């Protein structure tokens, strides 16, 4: 399937998670325009493709991100294209994965794939992989955690995810891809 989409070296952006479309204020959703800025940075600074992964239901979120990207030619929306086993395989081969705390984070952990986890709920010690290595960075700001229930922000602000800046993610990307 990767040959069909003409991809060899790639970074995975996985913006979705279970329940992404079910909640009005999804607690794990980093702003889509920020994903777009991060993808633009990757494309401008590295000769690498970007795969946006997710379920079929998450395709619309990927499309919204792609709409906001300046250079679209190196970005491929593969939401719904891979089975769970195939997704695990492409995660094992990626140069980097950027995602909220969801199943792909745990797949990346199993394969020791380079990973930047965006964890707004501020409890990475509870749900994140038990990794302490150079291939793993979790970004969170517990000083703005709103005490959500993990799926929907109770304060209806999602300020914890908004506290993670594009600049923080870019700084970590440089550490992984340089």
NORGIMO-V684375 format. One record per run of one state. SS is the DSSP state (A for helix, B for strand, O for the rest). FROM is the first residue (numbers start at 1). TO is the last residue. If there is no record, write none. Layout:
BEGIN
SS_FROM_TO, SS_FROM_TO
END
This chain:
BEGIN
O_1_9, B_10_14, O_15_25, B_26_26, O_27_31, A_32_45, O_46_48, B_49_52, O_53_55, A_56_67, O_68_74, B_75_77, O_78_83, A_84_93, O_94_95, B_96_100, O_101_102, A_103_111, O_112_114, B_115_118, O_119_123, A_124_127, O_128_135, B_136_139, O_140_141, A_142_144, O_145_151, B_152_152, O_153_158, A_159_162, O_163_165, A_166_177, O_178_178
END
